Amino acid sequence: MKEYKTIKEIIGPLLLVENVENAHYDELVSVLLQDGSTRRGKVIMVENDKAVIQLFEGSIGINASKSKVKFLARPLTLNVSPDMLGRIFNGLGHAIDGGEDIIAKSKLDINSSPINPYARDYPREFIETGISAIDGLNTLVRGQKLPIFSMSGLPSQELTMQIARQSRLKNKNEKFAVVFSAIGITFEEADYYIKSLEASGAIEKSVMFINLASDPAIERLMAPKVALTCAEYLAFNLNMNVLVILTDMTNYCEALRELASAKKEVPGRRGYPGYMYTDLASIYERAGRIKGKEGSITQIPVLTMPEDDKTHPIPDLTGYITEGQIVLSRELYKKGVTPMIDVLSSLSRLKDKGMGENKTREDHSDVANELVSAYSRGKEAQELSQILGEGALSSEDKIFAKFSVLFEEKFLSQGFYSSRSIEETLDLAWELLSTLPRRALKRVKKKFIDKYLDKNLGEVGL
């Protein structure tokens, strides 16, 4: 490993080093300062004999003429072990919970490739979150990528923690774990996440990676990759079914834009680099199932839509790569509905793979379709009433308008600390459907109506 004293320029967290031989992209670098201290970084650009280095700790105090740069000829790796469960790390994979360092069973390059499409197995089987709006209507399936689109000011942290605490498999004999990566968050948010998992006991099945807003931008770019490397080890080496939660991917993209600006790259849409799509895809596509492997990686990226704009590059590109989205609603939040999930804007494209007999329940798919249809019709009736007055509604429209109110109050709103089994969710759905005329139930098979509709709850006739 050669040392170089050829730092040509320092621009923010970037160093330009000249007369370098055989430097490689993503190679780790050690910078020895004049006072004997050491800074770490990695190569982010190589051109002829010049290399651009991104420092992890910043460049303040570095004397270009008196500092040495050593290229370590290896990428950033993560020490992995089964003992990672129950532990808390920073964005680079170093323990921050006061416990002993992990004794590595293996050291893995964090820059793993997305799963080869030929090796992929189709996502299937149900993951229960305990949240009716997700389990009942936008079912999460093992191996799926299902992002949450939040808005500024909405308590997405509470929903994220609810999913992390409550998620489980129907078959309790199968191994399950949660890998939680917090990206660019405040100290208060980090404290909330940690205490929430510890208080519930869910920390024992979890691995946490915490990157604070005060940490260097480069660490924000490493945090999701480190978390996914841990998830890949748990899933494909230890045969666990892993749920990866990445929050907030908007902070990741902001760091990506900051770095691109420092490198003086030509900006794309709204100043973000043109390669942001492929960069996000390299993260999202690390989720899935592999043929011949028992484990799986399911991914829930959480992002805050700037200016509540779904067409913003971050949610827009995320929507292209993933298999649906859970959209949070400011209108529902103002009504006191928690979690405030807008089921009419939300979509899980793979939900049918996790519904049905031997997965959830035989009536699940029909009930989900009927609920969404009835709620949509009820919302339309409410809008019509606001424009023309309630007198303009037919008697059936009034029933559906009332149904939409009950649906929000009873089905959607369950609080952030309530966990419902899928059976409880479906039974609640039938209670709500019993308030509609039997002839209005057009998406549910008659055999399911006869079997599950509780007539004692009072079927409404016209």
N, C-alpha and C positions, 0 to 999 in steps of 0.2 A: 504494500500500500504506500503510494507516493504522497509526499506532502508538498503543497504548493504555496508560495508566498507571492502569488500573482493576482491578488484581488484588484480588479480594475475599477470597479464601480459598486457603490452601495445605494440601492433605491428602496427605501422602506424596508420590508423584510427580505428583499432580494439581493443576492450577491452575484456579480459577474466576474468569473474567474477565467483567465486567459492561459494559453500554452498548456492546456490539459490534454493528457493522452488517455484514450480508451474509457472515457466517461460514458455512463449509460443512464437512460431515462429511469427515474424512480430509485436510483442508487442512493443509499444513505451516505451522509457526509458529516464529518466532525470538524468543527472550527475551533482551533486553539487560540484564545485571546492573549494579549500581551500580559495580562495579570495572572495567567495560568489557568483561568476558568475555561470551560468548554461549552460550546453551543452545538445543537444538533440541527440537521436539515436534510433535505433531499434534492436531487437533481430534477428540475422540471423542464429543462430545455437544453439540448446539445446541438451546436452548429460548428462544424469543423473542429478547431481546437479551443472553442469557447463553451463554457457551461454556465447556466443560470441556476442558482441554488435558492430554494425557498427555506428560510430558517423557521424552526418550530418556536423558538423563544424570542424572535425579534432581533434587530440589528443595533439597538442602542448600545453605545460603548465600544463598538468594534473599530479598531484602528486598521485601515486597509493595508498600510505598509508594514505593520508589525504583527499581523495575524497570519496563522497558517491554516490551510485547508487540507484535510485528509479525506480521500475518497475510499469508502469501506468495502466496495465491490460486492455489496449485497443489498437487497431491498429491505423495507421495514417488515418485520415479522412479528407474530403474536405467539407468545407462549400459551399453549392450550393444555387443558387437563380436565378430567371430570370434577376436580375440586373447584372449578370456576363457578359452579352452581352455588348460589347464596352469597356471592361476592360482588363488590362494587369497584369499578375501574374508571380511570379517566379516558379521554378520547383516543389515547395512544396505547391503551391496554395495560397501564401500570396501576396496581392496586392502590386505592385511596381510602379504604375502609379501616385502616389500622391493623389489618391482619397480616399474616406472613406472606411473603412473595410466593407466587404459584411455582411449584416444582413441575417443570414442563415435561409432558409426555411426548410433545412434539412442538416444533416451531414452524408455523405456517406463514407463507407470504400473504399479506393482506390484499394484494392485488390479484385475487383469483379471477378467473374468467367466468362469464355467465355460463349457465348450464347449456351444453351442446343440445340443440333441438332434436337431434337424432336419438340422444340418450334420454330425453324427457319422457316421463310417464304422465298420463293425463291426470290433472287435479281431480280429486274425488274425496268423498267422506266428509262428514260434518264436524265443524269445530263449534262448540257451544260457548257463547259469550255471556249468556244470562240476560241479554238485552233483547226485548221482544222485537223492536224495530229492525234489528239485524238478524236475529235467529229466525224470526217468523217470515220476514219479507225480503231480506237481502242476505241470504244465508252465506256464511263464510265457509269455504271449502279448503281442505288441506292442499297446499301447493299453490294457492291463489295469491294474487297481488291485489289487495282491496284498499285503496287509499281513503283517508278521511279529509274532506275539504271543509275547513273551518273559516270563520270570519273574525276579524280583529275584535277583541272584546268578549267573544264567546268563551265559555269555560271548557275548551277542548281538553285541557289538562285533566279535568275530572272524568270526562268520558274515556280518555286514554288510560287513566289509572283503573277505571272500572273494568275495562277490557283486560288489562294486565292482571288484575286481581281475580277476576271471575272465570276467565277462559279455561275450558277443560274439554276432554274427550269423553264421548259416551262410553267407550270401553275403558274402564279404569285400569285394566291390566297393561295398556299400552303406555309407554313412557312419553311424558310431555314436559316441555320447558318453555319459558318466555325469555327472550333476549331483548332487553329494553335499552335503546340508544337515545339519549337526550342530547340535542345538538344546538349549541349556542343559546342556552337557557340562562336565566338569572339564578343567583344563589338561592333565593326564596323558592323558586320552582323546583330546583334540585332537592332542597330540603323537604318539600312537600312530596315529591316522588318517592324519595327514600323512606320517609316515615310512613307513607301510605302502604308501601309493600311490606315493610317490617311489621306494622301493626296488624296487618291481615294474615301474616304468616306466609304470604305468597312469595316472599324473598327467597325462601328455601328452594323453590323451583325456578328461580330467575337468575339471570346475570345482567347487571346494570353497567352501562357505560355512560359517564356523565362528562359532557363538554360544556364549560361555562362560557358565557358571552365575553368574559374577560380573558379567556384563553386565546392564543394566536389563531388567526383565520385558517392557517394550514391544518391545525388540529381538527377544525370543523369539517374539513374535507376528508380527513382520515377516519373520523368517528364512525360513520355508517359502514365503512369497509372493514374496520376492526370488528364491529359487532357482527357483521355477516360472516366473517372468517370464523368467529366463535360459533355461530349458528351452524355453519357447514361442518365443523368438527363434531358438534353434538348430534347433528342429524345423520351424517353419512359415515361417521366413525363409531358413534355410540348408539346408532339406530333410534334416535329420539325424534318425536314430532315437535318441531320448534316453531313458535310464533314470534316473529321479529317485529317490534314496534319502533319506528323511526320518527322522532318528533323533535324539531320542526324542520321539515325539508326546505322550507322557505329560507331559513337561516343558512342551510347548506348552499343553496343557490346564490344567496347574497355573497357568501364567501367566495364562491366560484367567480362571480362577477368582479369582486374586489381584486382577486388574483389576476384575472384577465386584464383588468385595467392597469395593474402594476406592470404587467408584461407588455403594455402598450399594444394589445391586440385590437383588431378592428371589431367594434361592437356589433351585435346583432339586434334582435328585437328588444326594445326598452333597455339597451345597454348590456344585456346578457350575452355571453359568448355564443357564437353560432354552433358550437359543438355541445351545447348544454343538453340537447336531446340524446345524443349518444352517451354522454356522461351519466345522465339519469338512467338510461337503459342499462348501462353496465352495472348499476346498483340494483335496480328492480328485477332484472333478469337473473339474478342470483337466487331468486326464490323458485321453488318448484319441487318436483319429485323426480327421482332417477330410477330407471328400470333396474330391477334387481336389488334395490335398496329399500329397507323397511322405513327409514326415516324420511322426513319431509321438512321443507321450509315454507312457511306461510308468512306473508309480509303485509303489514299495515303501515304504510307511510302516512304521516299526518302533516298537513301543510296549511298555512294560513293564506288565504287568497288576498293579495294586495288590493285594496279598494273594493273588496267583495266582488272582484271581477273574475268570472269563470274563464274568460278569454285571455287572461294574463298568461304569459309564457309558462309559468311554473305549473299551474293546474292544467293548462291546455296540453302541454307536453306529457305531463303525468297521465292524463286521461287517455292519450294515444297508446301509452306503453302498458298500462295496467288493465285489469279485467273488471272495470266498473268503478264506482265511487260511492262513498257515504257522504252526503251533503248536509251540513248543519244549517239551521234556519234561525235568522235573527228574529223573524216574526214569531216563531214558536217560543223562543226564549223570552220574548216580551210577555207572552201569555203565561209564563211560568211552567212551560213544558220542559221537563228534563228526563232523559237526554233529548235535546232539541233536534232530532233527526227528521229531515224533510224526505219522507218516503216517496213522494211523487217525483223528486229530482234525483233520488238515489237509485243505484242499480248494481246488482251483482250478476255479471254475465254468466257465471258458472253455478249459480244457485241450484239449478235443477240437478246438478251432479251430487248435491249433498242432501236432497230432499227425497222423501218417499219411504216405503216400507223397508225395514232393516237398517235404515239410516236415521230418520227422524220418526215420521208416522205417515201412514198411507194417505191421509187426507191433506197433508201439508201443502202440496203444490196448488190444489184446488182452492183451499182456504186462503192462501196468500193472494192468488189472483182475484178472488171475490172481494177480499178486504180492500185492496188497492183500487179496484173498480168502484166500489161503493163509496170509498173516501173521496175519490176524484169527483164522482157525481155530486156528492154532498158539498164539496168546496165550490163547484160550479153553481149549485143552487144558492149557496150563501152569497156569492158574488152577484147573482141575478137579483137577490133580495135587496142588496145594498143599492142597486141601480134603480130597480122598478118598485121596490117595496115588497113586503112579505105577502101582500094580497095578490101579487102576480104569480105566486108559486102554486103549483098543484098540490093536492094533499100528499101525493107520493114524494114530490120534491121536498116538502116540509119534513117528511120522515128521514130522507137522506141527509138533509141539512142538520137535523138533530143527531143523526148517526155520526157525522163528521166531528161534531163537538165531543160526543162520547168517546169516539176513537182517539182523539187527542188526549182527553182527560184520563181514560182508563187504560188504553193500550200503549200509546207512545210515552206518556208521562209515568215513569216508575221510580224516578229518583236515581241518584248516582250510587246508592248503596243497597239497592234491591237486585237480587239475582233470581230470575225465573227459569225454571227448566223449560225445555221445548214443549213438554206436555202441558205445563201450566200456560204457556203462551198460546198454544192452539186451543185449549179449553176456553181461555179468555176470548179468543177470536170468535168461537162459536156463541158465546154469551152475547157478544156484540151483534153478530149476524142474526141472532134470534129476535132482534128489535126490528128487522126488516120483513116485509111481506115475503112469504115463502116463494111466491112466483117471481120475485125479484132476484132470487139466487140462481143465476143462469150459468155460473162458472163452476158450480160444485155438483158432482155426480149425486144422483138421487140416493144411492146406497149410503153415501156419507151423510147426507141430510138425515136419513132415517136412523142412522147409527149414532150420530154425535149431537144433533140439534136437540137441546133440552127444551121441550115444549112447556115445561113448568115455569120457564123464565118469562113466558108471556109473548107469544108471537103476535106481532101487530098486523091487523087486517085492515083492508080498505073498504 
